[in-house]
Amino acid sequence: MSLGPLMIDLTGTELTAEERELLAHPRVGGVILFARNYAEPAQLAALVAAIHAVRSPPLLVAVDHEGGRVQRFREGFSALPAARRIGREYDLDERRGVELARSMGWLMAAELLACGVDLSFAPCVDIDYGVSFITDRALHSRPRIVSQLALAYVQGMREAGMAATAKHFPGHGAVTADSHATLPVDRRELADIDGDLLPYRRLIANGLPAVMVGHLLFPAVDAEPAGFSRRWVTGVLRGELGFQGAVFTDDLSMGGAAGYGDVLTRAERALGAGCDMLLVCNDRTAAATVIDRLGALATPASAVRLARLHGRGQFSTPALRTSAQWRDAQVQLAACAAVPRLDLDADAT
């Protein structure tokens, strides 16, 4: 049985009988975990193993684990810095900032993989224009630097054995509205957002495995929000940018998607736009509706793209913590967590 096009969530720290039944359905292809699903590393490893055991090939297990305020697993995991902290290190010392990005990408991925988790939806490559709710999740205000740091971060993830997912395409940086609650509208022309697309261009040129599309409307480009837009997903992302990896939607239960039909309609529109996997989170009734009524299964091309995203971890948690690379990452993490050095010229252009 190939992986289906839906990624759903769980209620607690163990699989229930109802959840096992849902995960066995051919329209399901993955599970996204939240803080409520975590107690400590051994419990997480057991939960992920139980999820993987439901199907063959195993379902993808994913989490939002960027660092800073978006890190679902805390106790027993390294406290990762927010992306903006990496960007500030870059401003003080370019070489050290790039190395920190690579090391934090590796550390984040290695610790998750040690518990069996396949994917973290990272890095966030939105540009920090100073207006978006993304705030410190953005690496930097300059697209070239975001591209450079994101590439280093992705290389660190790849070294650990995890596929990266760049988000939120085409870019959340220039809108003030929070797509968790409402649909942000960006009125720029396509030519004016070339900076937002630069990180995607560079990562795609280096074999980016996956992209998450945000709930954003660019009326000058298309009348449909990006995640429901064939112009954005098939035309710009796959056509103009040449992306060949997997495309995830952001959560279809978010407020930014709510104005575009019921959840089944949203799922159908996202698949029609060219998305490979649809997230339906924090609404079990909605997830069950899509599982029961969605007409489509994953296309053969989508199934291949998704199957390539399984993690390839190299360590158990105890072995990871004795490795030289983990210890080196902890040294960098401790230095990063210290009070930033004062440099009056750090923001000079």
C-alpha positions in Angstrom: 0.0 0.0 0.0 1.5 3.4 -1.0 1.3 6.5 1.2 -1.9 8.4 0.9 -2.3 12.1 0.5 -3.5 13.0 4.1 -1.4 13.8 7.2 -3.4 13.8 10.4 -2.7 14.3 14.1 -3.2 12.2 17.3 -4.8 13.0 20.6 -2.2 11.8 23.2 1.0 10.0 24.0 -0.2 6.6 22.8 -2.1 5.4 19.8 -5.8 4.6 20.5 -7.7 1.8 18.7 -9.6 4.4 16.7 -6.4 6.1 15.6 -4.9 2.8 14.5 -7.9 2.3 12.3 -7.7 5.8 10.8 -3.9 5.4 10.1 -4.5 2.1 8.3 -6.8 3.8 5.8 -5.2 4.1 2.3 -5.9 7.8 2.1 -3.6 8.5 5.1 0.1 8.9 4.4 1.4 10.6 7.6 1.1 11.8 11.1 2.0 15.2 12.5 2.9 15.3 16.2 2.4 18.1 18.7 3.5 18.9 22.3 0.5 16.9 23.6 2.0 13.8 22.0 5.3 14.1 23.9 6.4 13.2 27.5 10.0 12.1 27.1 12.3 10.6 24.4 11.6 6.9 25.2 7.9 7.5 25.1 8.2 9.4 21.8 10.3 6.6 20.3 7.7 4.0 21.3 4.9 6.1 19.8 6.7 6.6 16.5 7.5 2.9 16.3 3.8 2.1 16.9 2.8 4.5 14.1 5.4 3.1 11.7 4.2 -0.5 12.5 0.7 0.3 11.3 1.5 0.2 7.6 4.1 -0.9 5.0 5.7 1.3 3.7 5.6 3.1 7.1 3.6 6.3 7.4 5.6 9.5 7.5 5.9 11.0 11.0 6.5 14.8 11.1 6.7 17.7 13.6 7.2 21.4 13.6 10.6 21.6 15.4 12.3 24.8 14.2 13.6 26.0 17.5 12.7 29.1 19.6 9.0 29.3 20.2 8.2 26.6 17.6 9.7 23.5 19.2 7.2 20.8 20.1 9.5 18.6 22.2 11.3 20.3 25.0 12.4 18.2 28.0 15.0 15.7 26.9 15.8 17.6 23.7 18.3 20.4 23.1 16.7 23.9 23.4 17.3 25.1 19.8 17.7 28.8 19.1 15.1 30.7 17.1 16.2 31.2 13.5 16.7 35.0 14.0 19.4 34.2 16.5 21.3 32.4 13.8 20.9 35.4 11.5 22.3 37.7 14.2 25.4 35.5 14.6 25.9 35.8 10.9 25.8 39.6 11.1 28.6 39.4 13.7 30.7 36.8 11.9 29.6 35.4 8.5 31.6 32.2 8.8 30.4 31.4 12.3 26.8 32.1 11.4 26.9 29.7 8.5 28.5 27.0 10.6 25.9 27.6 13.4 23.1 27.1 10.8 24.6 23.9 9.6 25.2 22.6 13.1 21.7 23.5 14.4 20.1 21.8 11.3 22.1 18.7 12.1 21.4 18.7 15.8 17.6 19.3 15.3 17.4 16.5 12.8 19.7 14.0 14.6 17.8 14.3 17.9 14.4 13.7 16.1 15.7 10.9 14.0 17.1 9.2 17.1 13.5 8.8 18.2 12.3 7.7 14.8 10.7 10.9 13.6 11.0 11.3 9.9 10.5 15.0 9.2 10.7 18.4 10.8 8.9 21.0 8.8 12.0 23.2 8.6 13.6 25.5 7.7 11.4 28.6 7.6 12.7 30.7 4.7 10.3 33.6 5.0 12.0 37.0 4.7 12.0 39.2 7.9 10.5 42.4 6.6 9.6 43.4 10.1 5.8 43.2 9.7 4.9 39.5 9.7 3.7 37.3 12.6 6.6 35.0 11.7 8.9 37.4 13.6 11.9 35.5 15.0 11.2 32.3 13.0 12.8 34.2 10.0 16.5 33.9 9.6 17.2 37.4 8.3 15.8 40.4 6.5 18.0 40.0 3.4 17.0 37.3 0.9 20.6 36.5 0.0 21.5 35.8 3.6 18.3 33.8 4.2 19.3 31.7 1.2 22.9 31.2 2.4 21.8 30.2 6.0 18.9 28.1 4.8 21.2 26.1 2.5 23.7 25.5 5.4 20.8 24.4 7.6 19.4 22.0 5.0 22.9 20.6 4.5 23.1 19.9 8.2 19.7 18.1 8.1 20.8 16.1 5.1 24.0 15.0 6.9 21.9 13.8 9.8 19.6 11.8 7.5 16.5 14.0 7.3 14.9 15.6 4.3 14.2 19.4 4.6 10.9 21.1 4.0 11.2 24.8 3.1 8.2 27.0 4.1 6.0 28.9 3.7 5.9 29.2 -0.1 5.7 31.8 -1.7 6.5 33.8 1.4 4.8 35.1 4.6 7.3 37.9 5.2 5.5 40.9 3.8 2.0 40.3 5.3 0.8 41.3 8.7 -2.2 39.0 9.1 -1.7 35.6 10.8 -2.8 32.8 8.6 -3.8 30.7 11.6 -6.7 33.1 12.0 -7.4 34.7 8.7 -6.2 34.8 5.1 -3.2 37.2 4.6 -3.3 39.2 1.3 -0.1 40.3 -0.4 -0.8 42.8 -3.3 2.6 42.7 -4.9 3.2 41.6 -8.5 5.1 38.4 -9.1 8.1 40.4 -10.3 8.2 42.2 -6.9 8.5 39.1 -4.8 11.6 37.7 -6.5 13.5 38.2 -3.2 11.0 36.0 -1.4 11.5 33.3 -4.0 15.3 33.5 -3.9 15.8 31.0 -1.1 13.6 28.5 -2.9 15.6 29.0 -6.1 18.8 28.3 -4.3 17.5 25.3 -2.3 15.8 23.7 -5.3 19.1 24.0 -7.2 20.6 22.0 -4.4 18.0 19.2 -4.4 15.4 20.5 -1.9 13.2 17.5 -1.1 10.0 19.2 0.1 8.1 22.5 0.3 5.2 23.6 2.4 2.8 26.1 0.8 1.3 28.8 3.0 -2.3 30.1 3.1 -1.6 33.4 1.3 -3.4 35.3 -1.4 -1.5 37.2 -4.1 -4.4 38.7 -6.1 -2.0 40.2 -8.7 -0.8 36.7 -9.5 -3.8 34.5 -9.0 -7.4 34.7 -7.6 -6.8 31.5 -5.6 -4.7 31.3 -2.4 -1.3 29.7 -3.0 -2.2 26.3 -1.6 -5.2 26.0 -3.8 -3.6 27.7 -6.8 -2.4 25.7 -9.8 -0.7 28.8 -11.0 1.5 28.8 -7.9 2.0 25.1 -7.3 2.2 23.7 -10.8 3.1 26.9 -12.7 5.6 28.8 -10.5 6.9 26.2 -8.1 7.2 23.2 -10.4 7.4 25.0 -13.7 9.4 28.2 -13.3 11.4 27.1 -10.3 11.9 23.5 -11.5 10.9 21.9 -8.1 10.6 18.1 -8.3 10.1 17.3 -4.6 7.0 16.8 -2.4 4.5 19.7 -1.8 2.7 19.9 1.6 -0.2 22.2 2.4 -0.2 24.1 5.6 -3.0 22.9 7.9 -6.3 23.0 6.0 -8.1 23.6 9.3 -6.4 27.0 9.8 -8.4 30.2 9.6 -6.5 31.2 6.4 -8.1 28.3 4.5 -11.6 28.5 6.1 -13.2 30.8 3.5 -12.7 28.4 0.6 -15.3 25.7 1.2 -15.7 22.9 3.7 -12.7 20.8 4.6 -13.4 18.3 1.8 -13.6 21.1 -0.8 -10.3 22.5 0.5 -8.6 19.1 0.2 -9.9 18.6 -3.3 -8.8 22.1 -4.4 -5.3 21.6 -2.9 -4.9 18.2 -4.7 -6.1 19.9 -7.9 -3.5 22.6 -7.6 -0.7 19.9 -7.5 -0.1 19.4 -3.7 1.1 15.9 -2.7 0.1 15.8 1.0 -2.6 17.6 2.8 -2.4 18.4 6.5 -5.7 18.3 8.5 -4.9 18.9 12.2 -6.7 19.6 15.5 -10.1 18.7 14.1 -10.8 14.9 14.2 -14.2 15.3 12.7 -12.7 17.1 9.7 -9.9 14.5 9.3 -12.4 11.7 9.4 -14.6 13.4 6.8 -11.7 13.8 4.4 -10.6 10.2 5.0 -14.1 8.9 4.3 -15.1 11.1 1.4 -12.0 12.2 -0.6 -12.2 10.6 -4.0 -8.5 10.6 -4.8 -5.6 8.5 -3.6 -2.0 9.6 -4.1 -0.9 9.6 -7.7 2.1 7.4 -8.5 4.3 10.5 -8.8 3.2 11.8 -5.4 3.7 8.4 -3.8 7.3 8.3 -5.0 8.0 11.9 -3.8 6.6 11.1 -0.4 8.4 7.7 0.0 11.7 9.5 -0.5 11.1 11.5 2.7 11.5 8.7 5.2 14.2 9.5 7.8 17.6 7.7 7.8 18.8 8.2 11.3 22.3 7.1 12.3 22.0 7.0 16.1 19.9 5.9 19.1 19.5 8.7 21.6 22.2 7.3 24.0 24.7 6.8 21.1 23.9 10.3 19.8 24.8 11.9 23.1 28.2 10.3 23.2 29.1 11.3 19.6 31.7 14.0 19.0 29.4 15.9 16.6 26.6 16.1 19.2 29.1 17.4 21.8 30.4 20.0 19.4 26.9 21.1 18.6 26.2 21.6 22.3 29.3 23.8 22.6 27.9 26.0 19.7 24.5 25.9 21.3 25.8 27.1 24.6 27.7 29.9 22.9 24.6 30.9 21.0 22.5 30.9 24.1 24.8 33.3 25.9 24.1 37.1 25.9 24.8 38.4 22.3 27.9 40.4 22.0 27.5 44.1 21.4 28.5 45.2 17.9 27.5 48.6 16.8 28.2 47.8 13.2 26.4 44.5 13.0 23.5 45.9 11.1 25.5 48.1 8.7 24.9 47.6 5.0 
